[in-house]
Amino acid sequence: MERSPVTSRRRRRTRQGLGAAIAVVAAGAMTVTGLVSSAEAADVNVAKNAGFESGLANWTCSAGSGTTVSSPVHGGASALKATPAGQDNAKCTQTVAVKPNSTYALSSWVQGGYAYLGVSGTGTTDVSTWTPGSTNWSQLSTSFKTGANTTSVTVYTHGWYGQASYFVDDVSVSGPDGGGGTDPGPSIPAAPAGLAVGTTTSSSVSLSWNAVSGATGYTVYKDGAKAATATSNSATVTGLAANTAYQFTVTATNAAGESVKSASVSGRTAAGGGTDPGIPSTSVPKHAVTGYWQNFNNGATVQKISDVPANYDIIAVSFADATATPGAVTFNLDTAGLGGYTVAQFKADIKAKQAAGKNVIISVGGEKGSVSVNSDASATNFANSLYSLIQEYGFNGVDIDLENGLNSTYMTKALRSLSQKAGSGLVITMAPQTIDMQSTAGEYFKTALGIKDILTVVNMQYYNSGAMLGCDGKVYSQGSVDFLTALACIQLEGGLAPSQVGLGVPASPSGAGGGYVSPSVVNAALDCLAAGTNCGTFKPSKTYPGVRGAMTWSTNWDAKSGNAWSNAVGPHVHGLP
C-alpha cells in the first residue's frame, strides 16, 4: 500500500536538571553525569510519591492548602494543586533520605501562579528557584550538595501570598539512594517490565509482570488510580464495568520507596458473564468490500472513520507502526494530519461502525512498513502488541500488508497466538503483492495456507505489478479483466477457499503507480469468477460463487473521486450469488 512519508511519533517525557546532564536509564532512574563517580550505583529519585499518584501521601501542605487533581497533569493521572491565602503561601514539604557528601539534582514541573521549588537542611547551602507562573507546564531545576553529617533534607514547593493557585507534578530529587552513613539501606526498585493482560471477565482483569529484584511488593494502578497491591508478580483487578477498556500500570515497592510506573497496557473486560477477550462479534458478510483508511494526509480526501461509506464492510486502518521491540507494533493516530481528529472520536467512530455491522481492523505494514517477525520472541511480541491494540481501540482484527519480506514460520505462529488470545471472532486479512502469490512455495502463500482455518480473506494487490503468470501458465499484463481472473485462479486452485479470495485494486489512478482498472472491470472479473460470465480471453475451468469480493486502496482516494469506486463495486459485490 502507498503511505505518507510523515510518521507520527509518540511524545516521550524527559527531565533535565540545571548544572547536570540527566539521562533516563533502563530502570527508569536518572544518572547525573559529572557529579558522581562512575563506581557509584546509578542515581535514583529519592522523593516518594513524586507524581502525586497516591494523593498527598508523603507530603504535608500548610493549612490544608494542597490537594490533588486529575487536570492539569504533566505525567500520570494526578498533580498537586496548592492555593495560597492572604497569610499563607501554600507550602508543601517532604522529608527525603539522602547520603552525606553527595550531590542531588532537584527539579519539578509547575504551572499556574507563582511557584517556588527549594530544599532546606542540606548542611551546606540551601537552594531554591522560582517562576512567576505560566499557562503551560514549565520545569524548575536546581542542584544541591549535602553536608558531611546530612542524612535527610526537606524538599518544598510553595506559591505566593494571595496569588493564584499553582500546580506541581513529577518532582525529582535525583542522586545516590539515601539512608545515611556507610549503609544506605535498600535501593528503590526498578520499574517492573513485561506487564501483560491475562484472563478477563465482565468485572475483572488479571495482570502479570516480571519480578523485580529487591521488591517486597507491587502496586497496580487503573487509569492512574491505585487499584490493587500484591506481594508476587501478578494480581487481579476486580469491580470493573463490563465491556470497558482500562489502562493499567504497576510499580515495585520496598522500604526505600516506590519505583516509577511501568509501561501501560490496555485491558478490556468481557461484555457478559464468563471470560471474553472483548473482541466485537461483528461477522463478515458472505460477499464483502474492504477499504483501507489512511491515518495520514497524502493528497487524498482526509476522512474520519465515520466518513467511510456504508458500502465498505471491512475498514482497514492504515497503519500500525513498528516499535524498538522486535516484532512489536503500536498505533499513533495522526491527529494533526487529520484535522484535529481525537482518539476519543476515533474510538467512538469504530464502535458506531461496528454497531452498523461493519468490521474495523488494524493494518500492519504498508509500502514503508518495517515490522519484522522472524523469531519466536518477535512472534510473541507481535501477537501481544496487536492484542493490546485490539483491546485498547476495539479493533475487530488485523490485516497483514508486509511488503518488505515475511517469514511464514513465525508469522503463522504469531497469528495463531493472536487468534488464541482473541477468540473465534478475530478477523484476519492479508494484502500480498502479486509476486507473493505466484506459487504455494512463497512465504505469503505458505502463511495463508498455514492459517487457513482462521483466515478471513486474502485481498491480493493487483497493481504496481507489471506482467505476471496466470494459473494457465500464460503471461498477463496488469490493468485487464484477464489479469484479475487468471491470477485469482492461482489462489483458488492453490488451496484457498473461494471465500478467502478478494480482488485488490486502486480506487482511482492516483491510488497507485500502475494497474488501475475501472469499477466495471472489477465487476466483470467478479462475474467471471463467480458465474463464468463477462470473462475476457481467460475463462476459469469452473466457477467460484463463494468468492469473497473486492478491496481498494483507499477509501480516501475513493472519496477524492466522489466515491465512484464503492458506489459501483459495493452493490455489485453484495449482489453476487
KARA-V272722 format. One record per helix or strand. SS is the DSSP state (H for helix, E for strand). FROM is the first residue (numbers start at 1). LEN is the number of residues. Records with the same first field share a line. If there is no record, write none. Layout:
SS=FROM-LEN / FROM-LEN
//
This chain:
E=17-1 / 20-5 / 30-4 / 44-2 / 60-2 / 66-4 / 79-4 / 85-1 / 88-1 / 92-6 / 103-10 / 115-6 / 127-5 / 134-12 / 152-7 / 166-10 / 196-6 / 205-4 / 217-6 / 225-6 / 234-4 / 245-10 / 257-2 / 265-4 / 275-1 / 288-7 / 314-9 / 329-2 / 359-8 / 397-6 / 427-4 / 433-1 / 457-5 / 468-2 / 475-2 / 501-6 / 549-5
H=62-3 / 305-3 / 343-13 / 376-18 / 408-15 / 434-4 / 443-8 / 481-13 / 498-3 / 509-3 / 519-13 / 555-6 / 564-11
//
